[in-house]
Amino acid sequence: MTTFVGRRREIDEARSCLQRTRLLTILGPGGVGKTRVAEELAVRTSRAFRDSFRWIDLAVVRDPESVPSAAAAALGVTDQSTRPVMDKIIDRLRDQHMLIVVDNCEHLIATVADFVAAVLGDAPEVRILATSREPLAVAGEAEYVLPPLTTPDGSTGNRAADLERFEAVGLLVERARQVVPGFEVTDDNADAVAQLCIALDGVPLALELAATRLRSLSPAQLVDRLDRRFALLTGGSRVTVPRQQTLRALIDWSYELCSDAERTLWARLSVFTGSFDLEAAEIVCADDDLPSEQVIDLLDRLIAKSLVGVDRSSSVLRYSQLVTVREYGHELLDARGEREQLYRRHCEHYLDRARRCAESWYGPRQSALLSSMRADHADFMAALDRSIRDDDELATGAALAVALRYHWIAGGYLSTGRARLERLLQRLPLSSSERGNVLWVTAWTALIQGDRDGAAVHLDECRSTADESGDVRLRAHCDHWSALHALFCGATAEAIDLYLRAARVHRAHGDHAAHLTCLFQLAMAQTYDGRLDDALETCARVVEMADQHGERWNKAYALWVSGLAHFHLGRLGSAVDAANGALAVQRDFEDKICTALSLELLAWAAGAEDDPEKAARLFGAARTVWQRLGTTIAAFGPHIEQDSITAERGLRDRVGETDSVGSPHLQSGMSIVDLVESALEPRESSGRRASRAPASEGRHRGGGESASRTSPLTKREQEIAGLVAGGLSNRAIADRLVISRRTVDGHVERILDKLGVHSRTQVVSWLHAHEAPGA
């Protein structure tokens, strides 16, 4: 027997479901732990049933006609008469108050469904808990999809202490100690352990098989060999059924349960590296042999068999496969001889999707486009990497990398984009038009990273290419990013001239997105050239044009620059209002650059208003974002860097170097949205208080503060804590707020940590104890 690791949330949610329904089916792919969770759930709920529970294991039952006999034996039916077996079972169960667990139903679905329907119809006090890879489709059935164990967020930069909270790590360590007594996660092996858990999708069976290999391999050695996982992950317990003794046998079992058409789609879906939507599946996977109109039905069947997962956190559903299932699909694809054809269609589809995003950027759908590109990131990168490796596809790779420019900059993938752009430049032929466009996009990313020398090299070559070809638009892009280079080097007058020249060409050729970007950057140059009124006028133009077309990304930057100009004019209230306006846009965009710059400006204003505590918190938030972005404010030029240095020095002069109140600290546990909310919330709250309080009241007040003032939780966390207190499960909260359940899981874990409590009940108690008087 082994100990039960993790699954606290799943047990609670499944138990709650079982209280509301007479038939609950735990669904999930093979090896995810359905049987183990059912065992734990049955044990924990057994006292609620007068006649406890009975277990019917169908793993070794192959003949559908044998199901009633197997059930009778498990239920202890001893009637030896010639009556039909189901009649005997019903007679036995009619007056019983019990839970019946029917395990491993997927290969006998129709027969099990008939059995379950008969029992529920004639035994009113019996409840049934089933485990299967697909639903039974019986009236009244409730489905609970069991997810894999939680895994670390990142594969690098982990510490041993950071990994303790992840269930996959806990299971791996617990099972490893059975073969290597004293096995521990250390800071030295933490990354390898994290990579192992991530690569194995948090699937318990895969982790348990991997743990047995730690007898002869270190975690790092095991990670290096995971590309041979089907041969490596063998040797499960001899007492388990054969299909659970090796990873391949487990997936073979699922394969045998699929039709030929389902197997075809399974193979073709393996070209997707990350999650995908229905449009992608239909375009990439369909052909004459598999018409696009059949894809949705086949996809639905693979979902029902737990071979494809569904993310319902947005209005457009996304689908994904566990790595193990996908790699099995790769083998199927190779056997069919379709790999090259499918990968070519995959690349063409994602190039078309990236181009559509770039062409639609100037308009009201920007935040949706950013979200879409982020969701498709893994497949964009896979398509780009394949193109870079293939001489015949370099032009396609160049077009894709350029089309993804807003993904690199606004989406927060600076380093990722820069690395691939540089690889393209190493392989693209000189003086080609494709190379010219890659050059200015690479220069843009380099400038934001603070690599002005690298950007200058690319811009010089871009200018030569534009001059040789006579390409006016390429020259305009070169002028545009040369202007930013000049601004970041402190040459504001030169930057202004270049911006004006580039803006004229952008406007003349209808490149509205580039035109607006050029103008808000022009306003920044005007600000630091001392032309503050010109800067405010330019920003007003950008905001006006943006509002006419529902454009918000450039508008947010224009608001930030106008705040910068107001700050230099000493208009602190206007500066804060503009920065808050820019920051509010980031609730949807999560653009790290604009977020960091706006937080900086708010920190400067707080310091100028003699609020050191607020200034320190905002500086800390800005540093957090800069760190995640992989750059600093110094990248944006000597003028703005000096503003930041002066503001922070003033803060330290007021409170002293060692005063913790005035010391900026990284806020690593908070998401970008959390940081935005924490920056905006105090001002919104103070605005509401100001409408109710006398003007003479100062910033610091006595007792009677509301829970929102004293709570360590962010605004979003308070909202989720309230829903927890209302009895909602994490899944229900996710549906209510239209976010993913994993996002809710993370919020709930942080709420428990911040409040220092260990259960949802304690969260309720804490909220009641901290309610405002009279609330």
N, C-alpha and C positions, 0 to 999 in steps of 0.2 A: 504493500500500500504506500502511496505517496501523499504528501501534504497538498492541500488545496491552496494555490497561490493567486492572489488578486481577485478580480471579478466582483468586488463589493458592489459597484454600481449596477452591473448586469444582474446579479442575484436579486437586488432590491427591486429593480424594474420588472424582471420576470415574475417575481413573487407577487408584485402588485397586479400584474396582468392575470395571473392565475386566480387571484381573488375575485376578478371581475368576469371570468369566462370559465366555461366547463371544458373547453378544448384549447390548449395552448401548444403550438408547434414551435420549437426552437430550430431556427434555420441557420445554415452557414455552410461554408465549404468544408471538405474533408480535412480533419486534423485541427479544426479551430477550437475544439473543446466542447462540443455540444453534449456528448455523453457525460463528461465530467461535471459540467454545470447542472445537467439534469439530476445527477446523483446528489449533488450538494443541495439542490433545491428540494428534492424529495425528502432528504433527511431533515432539512430545516422546517419543512411544512408538515411532516408526518403527524405531529401532535394535534394538528388541526382536524385530522380525520379519525373518526372513531375506530376504523378498521385499518389505520395506517396506510401503507402503500405496497404495491406489487410491481415487479419489474419484468417486462416482456422484451427479451433481447432477440431481435430478428437478424442480427449480423450473419449468422450461419444458416439462416433459412433461405433456400434458393427457390423452392417451389411455392407459388402463390397458394396452392391448395393446402399446403401444410401450415399456413398461418393460424387457423383456428386451433389446430392441435397444439401448436407451440404455445399459443395463448392459454389454452386450458391447462397445460402442464405448469406454466408459470403462475397461474392463478390458483393452483391447487384443486382443480376440479377433479373429483375422484369418481364421478358417476360412470359406471361401466356399461350402461344400457346401450341399446342400438339407436337411441334418439340422435338427431343431428347434433354435432359438437356445439354449434352456436346456441342451440336451445339450452344445452346444459350450462353454458357460460352465462347466459342471460338469467337463468334460474338462480345461479350462484350469486350473481351481482345485484339482483333486483332490490334487495333490502340492505345492501352494503353501503357504507359511507367511507369511501376510500379514494386514494389517488392511484391511478394506473399509469405507469411510465412505459411507453412503447418506443423502444430505441432502434435506430437505424432502419427507417421506413422507406428510403428513397428507391430501392430496387423492387419494392412490392407495393407501390403507391396505391393502385386501384383496389387491391384486396384489403390493404390496411384501412383505406377510406371506408369501405363497406363495413368492416369490423367495428371501427370507431363509431360510425353512424348508428349501427345497431345497438351498441352498448349505451350510447348517450340517449337513444330514444327509449330504451326500456329499463334503464337503471338510473333513476332521477338524482341519486345522491353520489354518483360516481363522477369524478373529474379525470380528464386524461391529459397527460403531458407527453408530447411526442417529440422525437428528434429526427430531422430529415434534411436532405439537401434541397428539397423542394416541398411546397405546401401540399397538404392532403386534399385541399379544395372541398372540405366538408362544411356545411352550413354552420355558422356560428364560430368558425375557427378564428382564433387570434394568432397572429404571427409575430414572433420576436426574432429579429435577425441578430445573431451573436457576432459581434465584431472581433477582430484579432485583439490580442493584448496590446496595451499602450506601449509605444516604442519611443526612444529618444528623438528629439526634434532635429538634431544635427549630427553629422557623422564625424565632425572634427571639433576640437576645442572643448572636449568634455572633461569633467573631473569626476572622480569616484562618487563624491557626495551628491553631485547633480543627478546621478543615474538611479539613486535608490528609489525614487518615486515611480519608476516605470515598471509596469507589471512584467513585460517581457524580460527585462533584466533580472527581476526577482526570480522568475521561473528558471531562467538559464543558470543563475547562481545556485539556486536550491538543488537543481538536478545535477549540476556539475559537482557539487560537494559529495554526492553519492558515489562518484567515481574518482574524484580527486579531493579527499578530505582537506579542509582548510583553504579551498579555492576562494579567492577574494577578488573583487574589483578594485584596482588601484588606479592612481592617476596615470601610471605608465600604460596600463592596458585598457583604460576607459574608452578610448576611441575605437579600439578593435571590438570591444564588447558591444558598443553602440552600433557599429557598422554591421556586426553579426545579427543583432536583433532587427535592424532595419531591413537588411537584405533578406531575412527570413520572414518578413511581413508580420512579425509578432504572432505567427501561427504556433500554438503550443506543441503540436507533434513535431514540427520541424525543429523547434528549439530543443525539445527533449532528445531528438536524434543527434542534434549538434553537440549537446552536452556530453554524450557518450564519447564523442571524438576528442574531447578535451583531456581524455586519459593519455593520449599520445601526441596531441598537437596543442600549441598555444593558441589563444584567441586570434592573434594576428595571422598565424599560419593557416588557421581554419578559414579566415576571411579570404586569404589569397587563393584558396582552393574551391571557393563556392561556385565558380563557373562550372564545376563538375558535381553539382549538388546531388543529382540523381544517383550517381555512383557512390558519393561520399556519405550521404545521410541514410545509412542502413543500420541494422543491428538493434531494432527496438526490442522490447520485452518479449520473450518467447511465449508468454501467456496471453498476449494480445492476439486478435484475429490476424491472419496473414497479411491482409491488405493494410494493416497499420504498423507493419514491421519495417517497411521501407517507404521512402517518400514516393518513389516511382509507382509502387503497387497501389498507393493511395490514389494517385492521379489516374492510373490505369483504370481503376474502379469507376471513376467518374466518366472516363472516356467510353467505357463499355455501355454506359447508360444513355449515351447520346445517339441521335439519328445521324445519318450521313451528312445532311444539310447543316445540322448543329455543329458537327465536327469541322465542316468547311469554314463556317464563320468563326469558330474558336481559333482555328489556325490563322485566319486572316486578321483577326483582332490583335494577334500577337505583335503586329508591327507598331502598335501604339505603345509608346514608352510610359506615358502618364495616363491621366483620365481623358476621356473623349466624349463628344456629344453625338446625338443621333445623326446629324448631318455628316459628320466626319466618317462615321461607320458606313453610312449609305454610299458616300462618294468613293471612299478608299476600298471598301470590301466588295462592292457589287460589280457584277459583270454579266455576260450572257448566261453563264451557268448559275449565277445567284442574283436574280433581279433585285433592284433596290427596294421594291415594294415588299419583298419577303424579309428584308433585314430586320425590321422591327419585330416581326413575329418570332424569328429565330433568336433575336437578342432577348426577347421576353422569356423564351424557354431556357436560355443559358442563365438568366437571372434566377429563374425558378429553381434551377439545379445548383444554385450558389456558385456558379463558375464565373459570373460577372457581378460586381458590386454596383450599387446605385447610390449616388450622392444627391439627396433631395433638398439641399440647402438653398437652391435658387430656382427661379421659374423654369429654367432650362436644365433638365436633368443631365447629370454627367455619369459616365460609367467607367469602370476600371476592373482590372484583373490583378490578383495577387501575382507577385513575381514568379512564384513557382508554377502557377497555372499558365502564365504567359510564356515561360521558357519551354514548357511542354508543348505549347502551341507553336513555338519556333521550330521545334523538331518536326511537328506535323507539316508546317509550311515548307520546310526543306524537303521532306519526303514527297510533297506534291509538286516540287519544282517551281514554286510560285514566289520565292523570296524576292528576287530582283524586281519582278513586275509589281509586286505589292509595295515595296519600298519606294519605287519610282512614283507610283500614284500617291503615296503618302507625302512625299516631298512636294509634288505638284499642288496637292490640296493645301498644305500649310503655307506655301508661297502665295497662293491665291488669297488665302485668309489674311495673311500679313499685309498684302497689298491693299486689300479692301479696308483694313483697319487704318492704314496710313492715309488712304484717299478720303476716308470718312472722318478724319481726326478733327477737322474744323467744323464743329457743330455740337449739338446738345448731347451726343451719345459718348462723349469722351470717357467718362468714368466707367460706363459699361464696356467700352472697348478695352480699357486698361484691365478691367477684371477678366475679360475674355482672354486677353493675351497672357495674363498671369496664370489663368487656368490651363492654357495650352503650352505653357513654358517648356515643359519636358519634351513635348513633341516638336516644338520649334527648334530646340537645341539638337534633338536627334536628327532632324532633317538637315539642319545646317552643318552638323559635324560630318554627316555622310557626304554632303556636297563638297565640303572642303577637302575631303580625302580623295575624291574622284575628279581627275583632270577634266573629264567630259561634262562635269556638273558645276564647275567653278563659277560660271556666269550665273547659274541659278542660285548658288550660295551667296554671291555678291548681292543679287537682287533681294534675297531674303534678309540678309544682314542689314541692308539699307532700309527696307520696309519696316524692320523692327526697331527703328531709331527711337520711337517714343517709348517702346518697351524698355530699352536700355536706360533711357534718361528718366522718364516719369515713373516707370514701373519699378525702379530700384534695382536694376541689374547691370550697373555700371561695369563692375569688374568682369562679369561674365561676358558682356558684350564686347568690351575692349579686347579681351583675350582672343575671341574668335575673329574680330575684325583684323587684328594684327596677324593672325594666322592666314587669313585670306590675302593680305597684302604680301605675305611671303611667297604666295603661289600665283597670284594674278599677273598676267603679262603687263609690262609697262605701257603707259600712254593709252590704255583702253578706257572706254567710257565707263565700263563697270568699275574699274579701278579708281577713276576720278571721284565717283560718288562715295565709294568706300573710304576714300581719303578724308573727305570733309566730315563724314559721320564719325570716323575714328578720332579726328582732331577734336570734335565736340566732346566725346567721352573723355579724352585725355585732359582737356581743359577742366572739366568738372572734377576729375581726380587730382588736379593740381600739377599735372605733368605738362608744364608750358613748353619745355624744350622739345618733348616728343611731339606735341601738337604743332610746333613751328616747323618741324621737319616735314610733317604730312601736309601742312598748308602750303609750304614752298613747292612741293611736288604737285599738289593740286592746282596751284596757279600756273605752273608750267604746262600741265596737261590741258587746262582750259585755254591758255594762249595758243597752244599748238592746234587745238581742234576748233577754236573759235566758238566754243560753247558758251553762250552768254549766261545761261542759267547756272552752269557749273561755276563760272567766274563769280556770280552773285553769291552762291553758297560759300565760295572761298573768301570773298570780301566779308560776308556775315561773320564767319567764325574767326577770321583774322581780326575783326573788330573786337570780338570777345577776348581774343588773346591780348590785344592791345589794352583793353580795359583791365584785365587781370594782371597786366604788367604795370599798371598805373598810368598808361599813356591815354588819358581820357579824351583829349582833343583829337588825336589820331583815330580813336575808336569812333567818335561821333561822325567824322567824315566818312569812314568806311560803312557805318550803319546806314547813313543817309543814302549812300550809293547803292547798297544792297537792297534797301527797302524799296527803292524805285523799281528795280528789276522784278523783285518778288511781286509787287503790286501789278506791274504791267503784264506779267504772265499768269496772273490769277492764283498765285500760290499764297492763299490767304493765311494759312497756318504759319508758314515761314515769315510772312509779313508781320503778323502780330508778335511773334517771338522776337523778331528783329526790333520792333518798336519798344517792347518793355525793357529789352537790354539797352537800347538807346537811352531810355529814361534813367537807367542806373548810371550810365556814363555821364549823362547831364547832371545827375545829382552830385557825383564826385568831382565834376568839373566846376561846381559852384553855380550851375544854372538851375537853381531849385524851382523857379517858376516854370521854366521850360519843361523840366522833368514832370511836374504835376500836370501840365497841359498834355504832354505825351501820354501819361498814364490815363488821363481822362479819355483820350481818343481810343486807347486800347479797350478800356472798359465799355465805352459806347459801342464800338464795333463788335466786341464779344457779346454784349447783351443782345444785339440785333440778331445774332445767329445762335444764341444759347451756348456759346463757347465759355468754358470755365477755367481751363488749365492756364492759358495765357492771362486771363482775367485775374486769377489768384496771384500770379507773379506781379502783375501791374498794381494790384492792391498793396502787395508787400513793398514794392518800390515807392509807391506814393507814401506809405508809412515811413519809409526811410527818409524821404524828403521832408515830411512833416517833423520827424525827429530832429533833423538838422536845423529846422526853422524854430525849434523849441516848442512846437505844438504837440505836447505829449499825449493829450487826449485823442487828437486826430490820428496820431501815430499808432496808438493802441487799437483804436477802432479799425484802422486799415489792416493791421496785422491780424487782428481777430477775424476780420472778414476773409483774409487769405487762408487762415488756419481752419475756418469753418468748412471751406471747400474740401479740405483734406480728410474730412470725415468720410467722403466718398472716394477721393482719389488716392489717399495715402502716399502722396509724392514726398519722399523723404527729403529732397532738396528744399522744396518750398516750406515743408514743415520745420526743418532745422533753421532756415533763415528767419521764419516768422517767430519761432521760439526765441531766437537770439534777440530780435528787435523788442519783443515783449520783456525780455530780461533787462535789456538796456533801459527801457522806459521804467520798469519797476525800480531799478537802482536810482534813476534820476528822481523818482517820486519818493525816495527814502523808504523803500519797503525791502530791506535786505533779505528777509526770509523768502519772500516771493521771488526776488531776483535770483537767489541761489537755487531755488527749486527749478526755475525756468532755464537757468544756465545748465543745470544737471540734465534736464530733459533734452536740451539742444545737443549736449555732448553725447548723450545716448544715441540720438539719431545720427549724428556725424559718424560715430563709431560703426554703427550698422551699415552706413552708406559706404564706408571705407575712404573717407576724405575728411577735410577740416575746412573751417571758414577761411583759412589762409589761402585755399585754392582760388577764392573769389577776388583776390587782389589785395594789394597793400592798404588801400583806403579802408575797406570794410574790416580787414583784419585789425587795423589800428583802432577802429571804433569798438570792436569787441574787447581788445586788450584794455583800452581806456575804461570801458564800462566795468570790466571785471576787477581791474585795479582799484577803481573807485569803491566797489563793493567791499574789497578786502581792507581798504583804508578805513571804512566806516566801522567794520565789525572786528577787525584783527585777523591775522593769518590763521590762528588756531581756533577761532570761534566756529563751532559746528553749525550754527544757524546760518552763517554766511558762506559756508563751503559747498560748492556745487558737487553733487554726487551722481554717479551714473544710476539710472533707474532701469536696470537690465531686465527686471521682471515684468515690465509693462510693454504692451504692443504699441504700434504707432497710433492706433485709434485711442488707446488708453491715454497716451501722452497728450494727444490733441484735446481729449475731453478734460483732462486734469488742468490744462492751460486755460481752456475756455470757461469751465464751470465756475471758478471763483468769481470771475467778472460778471457772468450771468447772474450768479447768486447775489453779488453785491448790488447789481442793478435793481434786482427785485427788492432787496432790503432797503435800498435808498428811497424807493417809492413809499416805504412804510415808516421809515425812521426819521427823526429830526435831523436836520443838517448838521447840528452841533456834535452828533455822536461820532467818535473817532473810529479808527480801524480796529482797535482791540476792544472787545466787549466782555461783559461778565457772563454769568450763568444764563441758563435758558436757551442755549444754542440748540438748533435742530440737529437731527441725526446726520443730515448731510454735511453739517459743519464739522462734527466730531468724528465721523466715520472714517476709518482708514480705507474704505472702499471707493473705487471710482464710480462715476455716475452709472455706467453700464453694469458694474458689479452690484451696485445697490438695486438696480432694476431686476437683475437675475436673482439676487438674494430674496427679494420680495416674492418672486414667482416660486422659488423653492419653498418659502414659508407658506405659500398658498397650496402646497401639496403637488405641484407639477413635477413630473419626471424631467430629466435632461432632454429626452426626445421631445416631450411636449413643449418645453421651453424653446427648443430649436425651431419647432414648427411655428410657435407664437411669434418669435422674433425674426423668422425667416433667415436663420443662420445655420451653419452646420452643427451637428451634435458634438463633434470634436472641439469646436470653438466653445460650446457651452461647457463641455467637460473641463477644458482648461480654466474657464472663468470660475467654475465651482471649486476646483482644486485651489486656485489662488484665494478665493473667499475663505475657505477653510483655513488656509495657512495664515492669512492676514488676521483673522479673528481668533486664531489659536484654538480652534475647536476641531472635533473629529467626526462629527455627524451632522446630517441635515437638521435633525431635531435641535441640536445645539445652536444652529444658525437661527432657527425660529426664536429660541430663547434669547439670544443676543439681540435680535432685532426688537423684541418686545421690551427688553431692558433699556434699550437706547432710543426708544420712541420719544419724540419731543412732547413736553407737557401739553396736554390738551389736544394732542394729535388724534 
